[in-house]
Amino acid sequence: MDDYGKGPPDQFGALVGWAHENLGDRVMVMLQSTRRSGLGAGDPVDEFRYFMTKNQAVVLANYLYGISGRLPPTKRRSRWFG
């Protein structure tokens, strides 16, 4: 029997930090969050690490750009060669 979805209820938090590590064809993203509305001295910070392919990272980044209403940065052409 599959126990997926039978764990503790969903938990919500505020994102307070992140970092990444390039692992060749994959990337590790570390997200830090807290369950409190404001981060003060001594407040617990949870860390979560996610491993994904670089394609998954691009799909996630494009999704976040889309829901934020912003456009991804564009590469500028060098005036030296332009």
C-alpha positions as CSV (number, residue, x, y, z in Angstrom):
1,M,0.0,0.0,0.0
2,D,1.3,3.4,-0.9
3,D,1.6,5.9,2.0
4,Y,2.2,8.9,-0.3
5,G,0.1,11.9,0.9
6,K,-0.6,10.3,4.3
7,G,2.2,12.1,6.1
8,P,2.0,15.3,8.2
9,P,-0.2,18.1,6.9
10,D,1.3,20.6,4.4
11,Q,3.7,23.1,6.1
12,F,4.1,26.6,4.9
13,G,7.1,28.9,5.4
14,A,8.8,32.0,4.2
15,L,11.9,31.6,1.9
16,V,14.8,33.4,3.6
17,G,17.8,32.1,1.6
18,W,19.1,29.9,-1.1
19,A,22.2,28.6,-2.7
20,H,23.2,26.3,-5.5
21,E,26.0,24.0,-6.4
22,N,26.9,22.9,-9.9
23,L,27.3,19.2,-10.1
24,G,28.2,18.7,-13.8
25,D,25.0,17.7,-15.6
26,R,23.0,18.3,-12.4
27,V,22.5,21.0,-9.9
28,M,21.8,21.0,-6.1
29,V,19.6,23.8,-4.8
30,M,19.5,24.5,-1.1
31,L,16.5,26.4,0.1
32,Q,16.2,27.9,3.6
33,S,12.9,28.8,5.1
34,T,11.3,29.7,8.4
35,R,7.7,29.1,9.6
36,R,7.6,32.5,11.3
37,S,6.5,35.7,9.5
38,G,9.7,37.6,10.6
39,L,13.1,36.1,11.1
40,G,14.7,37.1,14.3
41,A,17.7,36.0,16.3
42,G,17.3,32.4,17.4
43,D,14.4,31.6,15.1
44,P,14.8,28.1,13.6
45,V,15.6,27.9,9.9
46,D,14.8,24.8,8.0
47,E,17.1,23.7,5.1
48,F,16.0,21.6,2.2
49,R,18.3,20.3,-0.6
50,Y,16.9,19.4,-4.0
51,F,18.9,17.6,-6.7
52,M,17.7,18.1,-10.3
53,T,18.9,18.0,-13.9
54,K,19.8,21.3,-15.5
55,N,16.8,21.0,-17.7
56,Q,14.5,20.7,-14.7
57,A,16.3,23.8,-13.3
58,V,15.5,25.8,-16.5
59,V,11.9,24.7,-16.5
60,L,11.6,25.8,-12.8
61,A,13.3,29.1,-13.5
62,N,11.0,29.8,-16.5
63,Y,8.0,29.0,-14.4
64,L,9.0,31.3,-11.7
65,Y,9.7,34.1,-14.2
66,G,6.2,33.5,-15.7
67,I,4.3,33.7,-12.4
68,S,6.3,36.7,-11.3
69,G,5.3,38.7,-14.4
70,R,9.0,39.3,-15.2
71,L,11.1,38.4,-18.2
72,P,14.3,36.4,-17.9
73,P,17.5,38.5,-18.4
74,T,18.6,38.7,-22.0
75,K,22.2,38.5,-23.0
76,R,23.5,41.8,-24.3
77,R,25.6,41.8,-27.4
78,S,29.1,43.3,-26.9
79,R,29.4,46.7,-28.6
80,W,33.0,45.7,-29.3
81,F,31.9,43.1,-31.9
82,G,28.5,44.6,-32.7
